[in-house]
Amino acid sequence: MKNAKKIMLVDDDETVIETLDFNLKRQGFTTTTFRNGQQALSGFDGANPDLIILDWMLPDMVGPEICKILRSRRVETPILMLTGRSGPNEVAEGLTAGADDYLAKPFSTVELLARVQALLRRAKGGSHSNKIVVGELELDEEARQVTHKGSEIEVSPKEFNLLKVLMLNAGKTMSTEVLLNQVWGYDFSGDAKTVAVHVRWLRQKLEADPKNPELLETVHRLGYRLNTNVTTTGQRHSRSDRTGEEHGSSSKTGEEHSTDKAGEKHSKSRTGDEHSTPDSTGEPHNKSDTIHDQTSEIGHSGKEQAQRGSRVEEQPQ
């Protein structure tokens, strides 16, 4: 359905997923489903949801942990947390982690749909710009468009997501590991050099001189940084151009260079030369309406299952 709101469902209970998927679609929503936390984090950008319905207990991590990671990425999508933990401490933990609302199991579909509508209305009322701007670089999340110096730049989906993370963290050094986790996902098993390859492709599209990048800089042994102080000429630092030559500016004693009788400047040995480091190269379920009655309760089947698998640590911001 055109312009239908997109709901992202994250739950490992097949009965809950099927019931929510059916009833949300019947109300005109489109859905994307994920069965664990890593899948949800990896697939978030592609799903681009208007709202997330997130279960507290998943096989690999807990809901509050997923909330924290999404909020650390500056994701403002409303999150509705589902759980059998209804104590005040658990409610506080979920909301503090970044959830916008909390629904304890068992719950009726009628109540869930009402909360979904309320969260979407609230998000619409407090809507924010979908554009990220850093200097002359602009990224439009809704249009999936990148503009540099007024000209549209064609980028691949992964280049777009990589640039988005770098722009959201402009001025900060982002490690290869963090970029891999946030762009390719925690379950990515490919070569870490893929980050360097995509950075090189972005430089070819954005830098005046890709071999001497000033916008997207390599920080030796640490990662990459999108600089915020690049001027319109593509230079980060002002340089003397009266003679078209570079002048050395430092000496061992820090004294100014003397001028000889003919008025010419003599440079002492240069100690401040910069060294640049080159980079290396949910399916619709055809179920009978009778098993998805909107007045029925969901999540009444029993206790929350024990957490399985290893926890994923929250990534540095």
C-alpha positions in Angstrom: 0.0 0.0 0.0 1.4 3.4 -1.0 2.5 5.6 1.9 1.7 2.9 4.4 3.6 3.2 7.7 6.4 0.7 8.2 6.5 -1.4 11.4 9.6 -3.4 12.3 8.9 -6.4 14.5 11.7 -7.9 16.6 10.6 -11.1 18.4 11.7 -14.8 18.4 8.2 -16.1 19.3 6.6 -17.2 16.1 3.1 -17.0 17.4 3.5 -13.4 18.5 5.2 -12.5 15.2 2.4 -14.1 13.1 -0.4 -12.5 15.1 1.1 -9.1 15.1 2.1 -9.3 11.4 -1.5 -10.3 10.4 -3.3 -7.7 12.5 -0.9 -4.8 11.6 -1.2 -5.6 7.9 -5.0 -5.7 8.3 -4.8 -2.2 9.6 -2.9 -1.0 6.6 0.7 -1.2 7.9 3.6 -2.9 6.2 5.9 -5.0 8.3 9.5 -6.3 8.4 10.3 -9.1 10.9 13.5 -10.1 12.6 14.1 -13.0 15.0 17.1 -11.8 17.0 18.9 -8.6 17.9 21.8 -8.8 15.5 19.5 -9.3 12.5 17.5 -6.3 13.7 20.5 -4.0 14.1 22.0 -5.1 10.7 18.7 -4.8 8.9 17.5 -1.5 10.4 18.7 0.8 7.7 17.2 -1.4 5.0 13.9 -1.6 6.8 13.8 2.1 7.5 10.8 1.7 9.8 8.4 4.3 11.2 8.1 2.4 14.4 9.8 -0.6 16.1 8.0 -3.2 18.2 10.8 -4.9 20.2 10.6 -7.9 22.6 12.7 -7.7 25.8 14.1 -11.2 25.7 15.8 -12.3 22.5 18.1 -15.3 21.8 21.3 -13.2 21.5 20.7 -10.0 23.5 18.1 -8.1 25.4 15.7 -5.3 24.2 17.2 -2.5 26.4 20.6 -3.2 24.9 19.2 -2.9 21.4 17.6 0.4 22.4 20.8 1.8 23.6 22.7 0.8 20.4 20.0 2.4 18.2 19.9 5.6 20.3 23.7 5.8 20.2 23.4 5.9 16.4 21.0 8.9 16.9 18.0 6.8 15.7 14.9 8.6 16.8 12.4 6.0 15.6 9.7 5.3 18.2 10.2 2.0 20.1 7.4 0.0 21.8 8.9 -2.6 24.2 7.0 -5.9 24.8 7.8 -8.0 27.8 6.5 -10.1 30.6 8.6 -8.1 33.1 6.1 -5.6 34.5 7.9 -4.6 37.7 8.7 -0.9 38.1 12.4 -1.5 37.9 12.1 -3.3 34.6 9.8 -0.6 33.2 12.3 2.1 34.3 15.2 0.2 32.7 13.4 -0.2 29.4 12.4 3.5 29.2 15.8 4.7 30.3 17.4 2.6 27.6 15.5 4.5 25.0 12.1 2.8 24.6 9.1 5.2 24.1 6.4 3.0 25.5 6.1 -0.3 27.3 3.5 -3.0 27.0 3.4 -6.0 29.4 2.4 -9.5 28.4 -0.2 -10.7 28.0 -1.8 -7.9 26.1 -4.7 -7.5 23.6 -4.1 -6.6 20.0 -6.6 -3.7 20.4 -4.4 -2.2 23.1 -1.2 -2.7 21.1 -2.8 -1.1 18.0 -3.9 1.9 20.0 -0.4 2.4 21.4 1.1 2.1 17.9 -1.2 4.8 16.6 -0.4 7.0 19.6 3.3 6.7 19.1 3.0 7.4 15.4 1.0 10.5 16.1 3.5 11.7 18.6 6.4 11.1 16.2 4.6 13.1 13.5 4.0 16.0 15.8 7.6 16.1 16.8 9.0 15.3 13.4 12.6 16.4 12.7 14.6 17.0 9.6 15.7 13.9 7.7 18.7 15.8 6.4 22.2 15.6 7.9 24.5 18.5 6.9 28.3 18.8 7.4 29.8 21.8 5.7 29.0 21.5 2.0 28.0 17.9 2.3 24.3 17.0 2.7 22.7 13.6 3.2 18.9 13.3 2.8 17.8 10.1 4.6 14.2 10.1 3.3 15.2 10.7 -0.4 18.4 8.5 0.0 20.3 11.3 -1.7 23.8 12.8 -1.2 24.7 16.3 -2.3 28.2 17.8 -2.3 28.7 21.5 -3.2 25.2 21.6 -4.6 25.7 18.6 -6.9 24.0 15.3 -6.4 26.5 12.4 -5.9 25.5 8.9 -6.8 26.4 6.4 -4.1 25.6 2.7 -3.5 23.4 1.7 -0.5 26.5 0.7 1.6 28.3 3.9 0.7 25.2 5.9 1.7 25.1 4.1 5.1 28.8 4.4 5.7 28.7 8.2 4.9 25.7 8.6 7.2 27.5 7.1 10.2 30.6 9.2 9.5 28.4 12.4 9.2 26.5 11.6 12.4 29.9 11.4 14.1 31.7 14.2 12.2 34.9 15.2 13.7 35.2 11.9 15.6 37.6 9.1 14.7 35.6 6.0 13.9 37.4 2.6 14.1 37.1 0.0 11.4 35.4 -2.3 13.9 32.7 0.2 14.8 32.1 1.0 11.1 31.8 -2.7 10.3 29.3 -3.2 13.1 27.1 -0.2 12.4 27.1 -0.5 8.6 27.6 -4.1 7.7 26.2 -5.6 11.0 27.5 -7.5 14.0 27.1 -10.8 12.1 29.3 -9.7 9.1 31.9 -12.3 8.5 33.7 -10.8 5.4 37.0 -9.1 5.1 37.5 -6.0 7.3 39.2 -4.3 4.3 35.8 -3.8 2.8 35.6 -0.6 4.9 38.8 0.7 3.3 37.5 -0.1 -0.1 34.2 1.8 0.4 36.1 4.7 1.9 38.3 4.8 -1.2 35.2 4.8 -3.4 33.6 7.7 -1.4 36.9 9.7 -1.7 36.8 9.3 -5.5 33.4 10.9 -5.5 33.9 13.6 -2.8 37.5 14.6 -2.7 39.2 17.2 -5.0 42.3 15.0 -4.8 41.4 11.4 -3.7 45.0 10.5 -3.2 45.4 13.4 -0.7 42.0 13.3 1.1 41.1 16.2 3.4 37.4 15.6 3.9 37.5 11.9 4.7 40.8 11.4 6.5 42.6 8.3 7.6 43.7 8.4 11.2 46.8 6.2 11.4 46.1 2.9 13.3 42.8 4.2 14.6 40.3 4.5 11.7 38.6 7.3 9.7 37.4 10.7 10.5 35.0 13.0 8.5 36.5 16.5 9.0 34.2 19.4 9.6 36.7 22.3 8.9 37.3 21.7 5.2 36.9 25.0 3.3 35.1 25.5 0.0 38.4 25.1 -1.9 38.8 21.7 -0.3 41.7 22.7 1.9 41.7 22.3 5.7 44.5 24.7 6.4 45.4 28.1 4.9 48.6 28.2 3.0 50.7 31.0 1.7 50.4 31.2 -2.1 52.1 34.6 -2.9 55.0 32.8 -4.5 53.2 29.5 -5.1 55.7 27.8 -2.9 55.4 26.2 0.6 57.5 27.7 3.4 58.9 25.8 6.3 57.7 27.3 9.5 59.6 25.7 12.4 63.2 25.4 13.6 64.8 23.5 16.4 64.7 26.5 18.7 61.4 27.8 17.5 62.9 31.1 16.4 61.8 33.0 13.3 63.8 32.5 10.2 66.3 35.3 9.6 66.3 37.3 6.4 69.6 37.8 4.5 70.9 40.9 2.9 69.1 40.3 -0.3 65.8 40.1 1.6 65.3 36.4 0.9 63.9 34.0 3.6 65.9 30.9 4.5 64.1 27.9 5.9 65.8 25.7 8.4 65.2 21.9 8.4 61.5 21.1 8.5 60.3 19.2 11.5 56.6 19.5 11.2 55.9 17.8 8.0 52.6 15.9 7.9 52.7 12.3 7.0 49.6 10.9 5.4 48.7 7.3 5.6 47.2 5.8 2.5 44.4 3.5 2.9 44.3 0.0 1.4 42.9 -0.4 -1.2 8.3 -11.3 6.8 6.3 -13.0 4.7 2.5 -12.4 4.7 0.8 -15.3 6.5 -2.3 -16.6 4.9 -3.9 -17.5 8.2 -7.6 -17.7 9.0 -9.0 -14.6 10.7 -10.4 -16.9 13.4 -6.9 -17.5 14.9 -6.1 -13.7 14.9 -9.0 -12.3 16.7 -8.2 -8.7 17.7 -9.7 -9.1 21.1 -7.5 -12.1 22.0 -4.5 -11.8 24.3 -1.0 -12.2 23.0 2.0 -13.4 24.9 0.0 -15.4 27.5 2.0 -18.6 26.8 4.3 -18.4 29.7 7.5 -17.1 31.2 10.1 -15.2 29.3 12.7 -17.6 27.9 16.2 -17.6 29.3 18.6 -15.5 27.4 20.7 -17.5 25.0 24.0 -16.8 23.3 26.6 -14.2 23.9 25.8 -10.6 24.5 26.9 -8.0 22.1 28.7 -5.1 23.7 27.4 -1.6 22.9 29.6 0.1 20.4 31.5 3.3 21.2 29.8 6.5 20.1 
